[in-house]
C-alpha cells in the first residue's frame, strides 16, 4: 500500500472564492485546475490546495490565528524572484521573508486574503 498515496492536499476555508483565486493564481502563480461554485482546486508544480467557501466564521482563518499551509520548495530564491513584484501589491505586513529560521529552514511567509498563512520553505544546506 506504500505506493498508493499520491500526496496530501490541504483544504483552505475562505469566505469568498474570488479573492482567494486572485491571490493564488494572479499573485502566486498557481494554476486553476478546477472550479465550481464555492470550490476550487489550484496547483503549483504538482502541489495542490483545495479552496472551499465556508460561511462559518469560526472555521475561517484570522490574522492572529490563521492556519499555516507549508509548501516545501527546492529553490526559494527563484520562487521569490518570480513573484516579488506581485507580493509588493499585498497589504503591509502580509509578507515576511525570505528569512532564515533557527530550525534550518529559509521561509517566505504570506498572509492570504482570509488570514490564512501560506509558508514556502527551503531547507538550509
Backbone as JSON Lines, residues from 0, in Angstrom:
{"i":0,"aa":"X","n":[0.82,-1.2,0.0],"ca":[0.0,0.0,0.0],"c":[0.86,1.27,0.0]}
{"i":1,"aa":"X","n":[2.15,1.14,0.28],"ca":[3.03,2.31,0.35],"c":[3.12,3.06,-0.97]}
{"i":2,"aa":"X","n":[2.84,2.42,-2.1],"ca":[2.93,3.1,-3.39],"c":[1.58,3.64,-3.86]}
{"i":3,"aa":"X","n":[0.57,3.64,-2.98],"ca":[-0.76,4.06,-3.37],"c":[-1.06,5.52,-3.05]}
{"i":4,"aa":"X","n":[-0.34,6.15,-2.15],"ca":[-0.61,7.53,-1.76],"c":[0.09,8.48,-2.73]}
{"i":5,"aa":"X","n":[-0.66,9.44,-3.26],"ca":[-0.1,10.4,-4.21],"c":[0.44,11.63,-3.51]}
{"i":6,"aa":"X","n":[-0.36,12.23,-2.64],"ca":[0.02,13.45,-1.94],"c":[-1.02,13.77,-0.88]}
{"i":7,"aa":"X","n":[-0.7,14.69,-0.01],"ca":[-1.67,15.24,0.93],"c":[-2.07,16.6,0.38]}
{"i":8,"aa":"X","n":[-3.36,16.83,0.24],"ca":[-3.85,18.09,-0.3],"c":[-4.68,18.81,0.76]}
{"i":9,"aa":"X","n":[-4.16,19.92,1.29],"ca":[-4.93,20.64,2.31],"c":[-6.13,21.34,1.72]}
{"i":10,"aa":"X","n":[-7.11,21.61,2.57],"ca":[-8.3,22.36,2.19],"c":[-8.28,23.67,2.97]}
{"i":11,"aa":"X","n":[-8.27,24.78,2.25],"ca":[-8.3,26.09,2.86],"c":[-9.72,26.63,2.83]}
{"i":12,"aa":"X","n":[-10.26,26.96,3.99],"ca":[-11.59,27.56,4.08],"c":[-11.47,29.07,3.9]}
{"i":13,"aa":"X","n":[-12.31,29.62,3.04],"ca":[-12.31,31.06,2.76],"c":[-13.74,31.58,2.78]}
{"i":14,"aa":"X","n":[-13.89,32.89,2.98],"ca":[-15.21,33.5,2.97],"c":[-15.76,33.6,1.55]}
{"i":15,"aa":"X","n":[-14.86,33.9,0.58],"ca":[-15.25,34.03,-0.82],"c":[-14.16,33.45,-1.71]}
{"i":16,"aa":"X","n":[-14.57,32.74,-2.74],"ca":[-13.64,32.1,-3.67],"c":[-12.85,33.12,-4.49]}
{"i":17,"aa":"X","n":[-13.49,34.16,-4.99],"ca":[-12.84,35.08,-5.93],"c":[-11.55,35.71,-5.38]}
{"i":18,"aa":"X","n":[-11.54,36.29,-4.17],"ca":[-10.28,36.86,-3.68],"c":[-9.2,35.79,-3.47]}
{"i":19,"aa":"X","n":[-9.6,34.6,-3.06],"ca":[-8.63,33.52,-2.87],"c":[-8.02,33.11,-4.21]}
{"i":20,"aa":"X","n":[-8.83,33.01,-5.25],"ca":[-8.3,32.65,-6.57],"c":[-7.38,33.74,-7.11]}
{"i":21,"aa":"X","n":[-7.74,34.98,-6.9],"ca":[-6.85,36.09,-7.32],"c":[-5.5,35.95,-6.62]}
{"i":22,"aa":"X","n":[-5.51,35.68,-5.33],"ca":[-4.29,35.52,-4.55],"c":[-3.44,34.37,-5.08]}
{"i":23,"aa":"X","n":[-4.04,33.19,-5.24],"ca":[-3.27,32.02,-5.65],"c":[-2.86,32.06,-7.11]}
{"i":24,"aa":"X","n":[-3.75,32.44,-7.99],"ca":[-3.47,32.39,-9.43],"c":[-2.71,33.64,-9.9]}
{"i":25,"aa":"X","n":[-3.23,34.82,-9.59],"ca":[-2.65,36.05,-10.11],"c":[-1.41,36.51,-9.35]}
{"i":26,"aa":"X","n":[-1.37,36.29,-8.04],"ca":[-0.24,36.75,-7.24],"c":[0.86,35.68,-7.15]}
{"i":27,"aa":"X","n":[0.45,34.45,-6.76],"ca":[1.45,33.4,-6.51],"c":[1.77,32.52,-7.72]}
{"i":28,"aa":"X","n":[0.97,32.58,-8.77],"ca":[1.27,31.82,-9.98],"c":[0.78,30.39,-10.0]}
{"i":29,"aa":"X","n":[-0.17,30.04,-9.11],"ca":[-0.77,28.71,-9.14],"c":[-1.63,28.59,-10.4]}
{"i":30,"aa":"X","n":[-1.9,27.36,-10.82],"ca":[-2.79,27.09,-11.95],"c":[-4.15,26.68,-11.41]}
{"i":31,"aa":"X","n":[-5.2,27.25,-11.98],"ca":[-6.55,26.85,-11.61],"c":[-6.88,25.58,-12.37]}
{"i":32,"aa":"X","n":[-6.95,24.46,-11.66],"ca":[-7.19,23.16,-12.29],"c":[-8.67,22.83,-12.37]}
{"i":33,"aa":"X","n":[-9.45,23.32,-11.41],"ca":[-10.88,23.0,-11.38],"c":[-11.59,24.05,-10.54]}
{"i":34,"aa":"X","n":[-12.81,24.41,-10.99],"ca":[-13.62,25.34,-10.21],"c":[-15.09,25.05,-10.43]}
{"i":35,"aa":"X","n":[-15.83,25.16,-9.36],"ca":[-17.29,25.13,-9.41],"c":[-17.75,26.11,-8.33]}
{"i":36,"aa":"X","n":[-19.02,26.47,-8.28],"ca":[-19.44,27.43,-7.26],"c":[-19.03,26.99,-5.85]}
{"i":37,"aa":"X","n":[-18.3,27.85,-5.17],"ca":[-17.92,27.59,-3.79],"c":[-16.73,26.68,-3.6]}
{"i":38,"aa":"X","n":[-16.08,26.26,-4.68],"ca":[-14.95,25.33,-4.57],"c":[-13.98,25.53,-5.72]}
{"i":39,"aa":"X","n":[-12.69,25.38,-5.43],"ca":[-11.68,25.42,-6.49],"c":[-10.5,24.56,-6.08]}
{"i":40,"aa":"X","n":[-9.78,24.08,-7.07],"ca":[-8.54,23.33,-6.86],"c":[-7.46,24.04,-7.64]}
{"i":41,"aa":"X","n":[-6.39,24.46,-6.94],"ca":[-5.27,25.12,-7.58],"c":[-4.01,24.3,-7.35]}
{"i":42,"aa":"X","n":[-3.07,24.41,-8.28],"ca":[-1.83,23.64,-8.13],"c":[-0.62,24.45,-8.59]}
{"i":43,"aa":"X","n":[0.53,24.05,-8.06],"ca":[1.8,24.66,-8.41],"c":[2.84,23.56,-8.42]}
{"i":44,"aa":"X","n":[3.36,23.25,-9.59],"ca":[4.39,22.21,-9.72],"c":[3.99,20.89,-9.07]}
{"i":45,"aa":"X","n":[2.73,20.52,-9.2],"ca":[2.27,19.24,-8.67],"c":[1.72,19.28,-7.26]}
{"i":46,"aa":"X","n":[1.91,20.37,-6.55],"ca":[1.36,20.52,-5.2],"c":[0.03,21.26,-5.31]}
{"i":47,"aa":"X","n":[-0.99,20.75,-4.66],"ca":[-2.31,21.34,-4.79],"c":[-2.89,21.81,-3.47]}
{"i":48,"aa":"X","n":[-3.83,22.74,-3.59],"ca":[-4.62,23.21,-2.45],"c":[-6.06,23.26,-2.92]}
{"i":49,"aa":"X","n":[-6.94,22.72,-2.1],"ca":[-8.37,22.81,-2.35],"c":[-8.9,24.01,-1.58]}
{"i":50,"aa":"X","n":[-9.68,24.84,-2.24],"ca":[-10.22,26.04,-1.62],"c":[-11.73,25.88,-1.51]}
{"i":51,"aa":"X","n":[-12.23,26.0,-0.31],"ca":[-13.65,25.78,-0.05],"c":[-14.27,27.02,0.57]}
{"i":52,"aa":"X","n":[-15.3,27.54,-0.07],"ca":[-16.02,28.67,0.5],"c":[-16.78,28.18,1.72]}
{"i":53,"aa":"X","n":[-16.62,28.86,2.83],"ca":[-17.22,28.44,4.08],"c":[-17.74,29.68,4.79]}
{"i":54,"aa":"X","n":[-18.99,29.67,5.16],"ca":[-19.6,30.84,5.76],"c":[-19.72,30.75,7.27]}
{"i":55,"aa":"X","n":[-19.0,29.83,7.88],"ca":[-18.96,29.7,9.33],"c":[-17.74,30.47,9.83]}
{"i":56,"aa":"X","n":[-17.93,31.61,10.5],"ca":[-16.78,32.43,10.91],"c":[-15.8,31.72,11.83]}
{"i":57,"aa":"X","n":[-16.24,30.73,12.57],"ca":[-15.35,30.0,13.47],"c":[-14.36,29.12,12.73]}
{"i":58,"aa":"X","n":[-14.59,28.86,11.45],"ca":[-13.73,27.97,10.69],"c":[-12.87,28.71,9.67]}
{"i":59,"aa":"X","n":[-12.92,30.04,9.66],"ca":[-12.11,30.81,8.73],"c":[-10.85,31.28,9.42]}
{"i":60,"aa":"X","n":[-9.78,31.4,8.65],"ca":[-8.52,31.88,9.21],"c":[-8.64,33.34,9.62]}
{"i":61,"aa":"X","n":[-7.93,33.72,10.64],"ca":[-7.87,35.11,11.08],"c":[-6.4,35.48,11.23]}
{"i":62,"aa":"X","n":[-6.05,36.76,11.03],"ca":[-4.65,37.14,11.1],"c":[-3.94,36.71,12.38]}
{"i":63,"aa":"X","n":[-4.63,36.65,13.49],"ca":[-3.95,36.28,14.73],"c":[-3.93,34.78,14.98]}
{"i":64,"aa":"X","n":[-4.66,34.0,14.22],"ca":[-4.65,32.55,14.42],"c":[-4.79,31.79,13.1]}
{"i":65,"aa":"X","n":[-4.41,32.42,12.0],"ca":[-4.58,31.77,10.7],"c":[-3.81,30.47,10.61]}
{"i":66,"aa":"X","n":[-4.41,29.47,10.02],"ca":[-3.78,28.16,9.86],"c":[-2.64,28.27,8.87]}
{"i":67,"aa":"X","n":[-1.54,27.58,9.11],"ca":[-0.38,27.64,8.23],"c":[-0.4,26.49,7.22]}
{"i":68,"aa":"X","n":[-0.19,26.83,5.97],"ca":[-0.03,25.86,4.9],"c":[1.43,25.93,4.49]}
{"i":69,"aa":"X","n":[2.16,24.85,4.69],"ca":[3.6,24.85,4.46],"c":[3.89,24.12,3.15]}
{"i":70,"aa":"X","n":[4.59,24.79,2.25],"ca":[4.96,24.23,0.97],"c":[6.48,24.18,0.89]}
{"i":71,"aa":"X","n":[7.03,22.98,0.86],"ca":[8.48,22.82,0.72],"c":[8.87,23.03,-0.74]}
{"i":72,"aa":"X","n":[9.91,23.84,-0.96],"ca":[10.39,24.12,-2.31],"c":[11.89,23.86,-2.4]}
{"i":73,"aa":"X","n":[12.36,23.63,-3.62],"ca":[13.79,23.39,-3.83],"c":[14.6,24.68,-3.87]}
{"i":74,"aa":"X","n":[14.02,25.74,-4.47],"ca":[14.76,26.99,-4.67],"c":[13.87,28.18,-4.3]}
{"i":75,"aa":"X","n":[13.92,28.58,-3.05],"ca":[13.07,29.67,-2.56],"c":[13.45,31.0,-3.21]}
{"i":76,"aa":"X","n":[14.73,31.22,-3.44],"ca":[15.17,32.47,-4.07],"c":[14.57,32.63,-5.46]}
{"i":77,"aa":"X","n":[14.57,31.56,-6.23],"ca":[14.0,31.6,-7.58],"c":[12.5,31.88,-7.51]}
{"i":78,"aa":"X","n":[11.82,31.21,-6.61],"ca":[10.38,31.42,-6.46],"c":[10.09,32.86,-6.05]}
{"i":79,"aa":"X","n":[10.83,33.35,-5.06],"ca":[10.62,34.71,-4.58],"c":[10.86,35.73,-5.7]}
{"i":80,"aa":"X","n":[11.9,35.51,-6.48],"ca":[12.22,36.4,-7.6],"c":[11.05,36.46,-8.59]}
{"i":81,"aa":"X","n":[10.42,35.32,-8.84],"ca":[9.33,35.25,-9.81],"c":[8.07,35.98,-9.35]}
{"i":82,"aa":"X","n":[7.83,36.05,-8.04],"ca":[6.58,36.63,-7.55],"c":[6.77,37.91,-6.73]}
{"i":83,"aa":"X","n":[7.99,38.37,-6.56],"ca":[8.27,39.52,-5.68],"c":[7.48,40.77,-6.07]}
{"i":84,"aa":"X","n":[7.4,41.09,-7.34],"ca":[6.68,42.29,-7.77],"c":[5.2,42.2,-7.4]}
{"i":85,"aa":"X","n":[4.62,41.03,-7.55],"ca":[3.2,40.87,-7.2],"c":[3.0,40.84,-5.69]}
{"i":86,"aa":"X","n":[3.96,40.29,-4.96],"ca":[3.86,40.31,-3.49],"c":[3.85,41.74,-2.97]}
{"i":87,"aa":"X","n":[4.53,42.63,-3.67],"ca":[4.6,44.03,-3.26],"c":[3.23,44.71,-3.31]}
{"i":88,"aa":"X","n":[2.27,44.11,-4.01],"ca":[0.92,44.68,-4.08],"c":[0.05,44.28,-2.89]}
{"i":89,"aa":"X","n":[0.53,43.36,-2.06],"ca":[-0.24,42.92,-0.9],"c":[-0.12,43.95,0.23]}
{"i":90,"aa":"X","n":[-1.09,43.92,1.16],"ca":[-1.05,44.88,2.27],"c":[0.23,44.76,3.1]}
{"i":91,"aa":"X","n":[0.63,45.88,3.69],"ca":[1.82,45.91,4.56],"c":[1.68,44.87,5.66]}
{"i":92,"aa":"X","n":[2.76,44.15,5.9],"ca":[2.77,43.14,6.95],"c":[2.27,41.77,6.51]}
{"i":93,"aa":"X","n":[1.81,41.64,5.27],"ca":[1.29,40.36,4.79],"c":[2.36,39.47,4.19]}
{"i":94,"aa":"X","n":[3.58,39.99,4.04],"ca":[4.69,39.21,3.51],"c":[5.88,39.37,4.45]}
{"i":95,"aa":"X","n":[6.44,38.24,4.88],"ca":[7.62,38.25,5.74],"c":[8.64,37.31,5.11]}
{"i":96,"aa":"X","n":[9.85,37.81,4.92],"ca":[10.91,36.98,4.38],"c":[11.21,37.3,2.94]}
{"i":97,"aa":"X","n":[12.05,36.46,2.39],"ca":[12.63,35.24,2.95],"c":[13.53,35.52,4.16]}
{"i":98,"aa":"X","n":[13.44,34.61,5.12],"ca":[14.19,34.74,6.35],"c":[14.67,33.36,6.79]}
{"i":99,"aa":"X","n":[15.91,33.32,7.28],"ca":[16.46,32.06,7.81],"c":[15.93,31.84,9.21]}
{"i":100,"aa":"X","n":[15.43,30.63,9.46],"ca":[14.87,30.27,10.77],"c":[15.88,29.43,11.52]}
{"i":101,"aa":"X","n":[15.85,29.46,12.86],"ca":[16.81,28.69,13.66],"c":[16.64,27.18,13.53]}
{"i":102,"aa":"X","n":[15.5,26.74,12.97],"ca":[15.27,25.31,12.81],"c":[15.68,24.79,11.43]}
{"i":103,"aa":"X","n":[16.52,25.55,10.72],"ca":[17.12,25.06,9.49],"c":[16.31,25.24,8.23]}
{"i":104,"aa":"X","n":[15.38,26.18,8.22],"ca":[14.6,26.45,7.03],"c":[14.72,27.93,6.67]}
{"i":105,"aa":"X","n":[14.74,28.22,5.39],"ca":[14.61,29.59,4.89],"c":[13.16,29.71,4.43]}
{"i":106,"aa":"X","n":[12.44,30.72,4.93],"ca":[10.99,30.76,4.71],"c":[10.51,32.11,4.17]}
{"i":107,"aa":"X","n":[9.47,32.02,3.36],"ca":[8.73,33.16,2.85],"c":[7.3,32.97,3.33]}
{"i":108,"aa":"X","n":[6.84,33.86,4.22],"ca":[5.51,33.74,4.82],"c":[4.58,34.78,4.21]}
{"i":109,"aa":"X","n":[3.42,34.32,3.73],"ca":[2.49,35.2,3.03],"c":[1.09,35.01,3.61]}
{"i":110,"aa":"X","n":[0.46,36.12,3.99],"ca":[-0.89,36.08,4.53],"c":[-1.88,36.14,3.38]}
{"i":111,"aa":"X","n":[-2.76,35.15,3.3],"ca":[-3.8,35.1,2.26],"c":[-4.95,36.05,2.64]}
{"i":112,"aa":"X","n":[-5.85,36.35,1.7],"ca":[-6.91,37.32,1.97],"c":[-7.76,37.02,3.21]}
{"i":113,"aa":"X","n":[-8.01,35.77,3.5],"ca":[-8.85,35.43,4.65],"c":[-8.05,35.23,5.94]}
{"i":114,"aa":"X","n":[-6.78,35.59,5.93],"ca":[-5.98,35.47,7.13],"c":[-5.19,34.19,7.24]}
{"i":115,"aa":"X","n":[-5.4,33.26,6.33],"ca":[-4.61,32.02,6.34],"c":[-3.16,32.33,6.05]}
{"i":116,"aa":"X","n":[-2.26,31.6,6.68],"ca":[-0.84,31.82,6.48],"c":[-0.28,30.74,5.57]}
{"i":117,"aa":"X","n":[0.3,31.15,4.45],"ca":[0.92,30.25,3.49],"c":[2.42,30.46,3.6]}
{"i":118,"aa":"X","n":[3.18,29.38,3.85],"ca":[4.62,29.48,4.02],"c":[5.31,28.61,2.98]}
{"i":119,"aa":"X","n":[6.25,29.21,2.24],"ca":[7.12,28.47,1.34],"c":[8.46,28.35,2.04]}
{"i":120,"aa":"X","n":[9.0,27.12,2.12],"ca":[10.24,26.93,2.85],"c":[11.21,26.04,2.11]}
{"i":121,"aa":"X","n":[12.49,26.33,2.3],"ca":[13.57,25.54,1.72],"c":[14.55,25.19,2.84]}
{"i":122,"aa":"X","n":[14.99,23.94,2.85],"ca":[15.98,23.52,3.83],"c":[17.28,24.28,3.59]}
{"i":123,"aa":"X","n":[17.9,24.75,4.66],"ca":[19.18,25.44,4.58],"c":[20.27,24.39,4.59]}
{"i":124,"aa":"X","n":[21.15,24.46,3.59],"ca":[22.23,23.47,3.49],"c":[23.2,23.6,4.64]}
